[in-house]
Amino acid sequence: MLQANPDWKTTAHREFRNDEFWREIPAWKDVTREEFGDNWWQARASVCNLKQVKETLADRVSDELIADIEKGLSLAPMNIRITPYVFALIDWDNPEDDPLRMQFLPLASQMLDDHPFYLADSLSEDEDAPVNMLTHRYPDKVLFLPLTTCPVYCSYCTRSRIIGGSTDTVEKDTYGANIARWEPAFAYMRANPQIEDVVISGGDAFNLTAKQIRHIGETLLDIPHIRRIRYATKGVAIMPMKITHDEKWMDSLLAVHKKGHALGKQVVIHTHFSSPKEITQWTKDAMDRLFSENVLVRNQAVLQQGVNNSEAVMIQMARKLAFLNIQSYYVYIHDMVPGCEHLRTTVAEGVEIEKRLRGTTAGFNIPTFVCDAPGGGGKRHVASYEYYDKENGISVWRAPNVKPGELFLYFDPIHKLSAEAQKRWADESQRIEMVKAAVNRVNPDLGSDERKKLAQRLSIPLA
């Protein structure tokens, strides 16, 4: 059980780090504030491989840590790309426990075997794609993926099957931004008048050029039935300097925003802070500019072990974001993708943390905790499961207006279960019986087609 923490009843959320923290990194000890604040320098100096990790840190860390990182990279489904801003915010005196290091730089000593029912495409985005680069699950909303590159690569990425380049463990079909290849997606959106909402993700919208930002935005706004556009980017969290210094890119974004406003349509940014440690004066400067231009920013976080799965951290982050005029939108229970078992939490943790957030600040600043139901059930409120076997870590969900008649299962990380439950999970026959029992508890008369779909998704017999 989480313990109550009164520390949030202070004004600490109004304080923003503004020292020259990057000078503690050997490779950047002589970098000026002006240079560090240049987004092009941030991109050029990003740390993208083990050699650069070693060269950047020099003698700042032990050989044992470097070896742990090297082995971790050989096991991870993502390559690394970390901006100097993020890399320098890591506590290199205690990197093992640092919430930023955990998100972007894997250690083999912390990694665990994948859950038996992990899915490379946990959310069935490919299955629900009517054309390339487009997922259409909710009737009035589509997800547009115009590229598969990002300014940073997150270890917990739900799209590790296509993002972050091929690794020792995953061969990927990645692609860059190409205007000519987007036309089938635009044609599909034009031909389906029920679509009102488009999320532009990938990859990351920060990696779109100014021309591409404008082309996508204006093309979508010219479709009469599209009312809402969301540019999804972690950039505000990991390279805020682009907002304050890349005038060409910002001019394009603001031009799309202005056109949308004139048409009575919404153009917003969805960003991704998962730790208050990511928020500094650089963040505030970026948000001051966006707010002055009337650009709405919402935040989506992922609940991660050791990063933010505590009452105190989540409250501090929600209040800090609110102070910056960033609306907390979602906190996701970690998707069941490979290479992330050490970062996942239980559904019960999500329920308890959200419960404790209520009453600490205004309701519109409290994020909704959701489980994005594996198999394409969509986002379900974390406490809206049909059945939850906490002992064995099996939750069962319905999505009646997304995929009627189907059931969706999420599984807590096995290492967080009791010793007895872990033994049951180690036995394949008991594992299957536990799943059958959970399904039958919700719907013993589940249709044969729905039962077959679920069995195929989990690769087990459910008859």
Secondary structure, 3 states (H helix, E strand, C coil): CCCCCHHHCCCHHHCCECCCHHHHCHHHCCCCHHHHCCHHHHHHCCECCHHHHHHHHHHHCCHHHHHHHHHHHHHCCCCCCECHHHHHHCCCCCHHHCHHHHHHCCCHHHCCCCCCCCCCCCCCCCCCCCECCEEECCCCEEEECCCCCCCCCCCCCCCCCCCCCCCCCCCCCCCCCCHHHHHHHHHHHHHCCCCCEEEECCCCHHHCCHHHHHHHHHHHHCCCCCCEEEEECCHHHHCCHHHHHCHHHHHHHHHHHHHHHHCCCEEEEEECCCCHHHCEHHHHHHHHHHHHCCCCEEEEEEECCCCCCCHHHHHHHHHHHHHCCEEEEEEEECCCCCCCCCCCCCHHHHHHHHHHHCCCCCHHHCCEEEEEECCCCEEEECCCCCEEECCCCEEEEECCCCCCCCEEEEECCHHHCCHHHHHHHHCHHHHHHHHHHHHHHHCCCCCHHHHHHHHHHHCCCCC
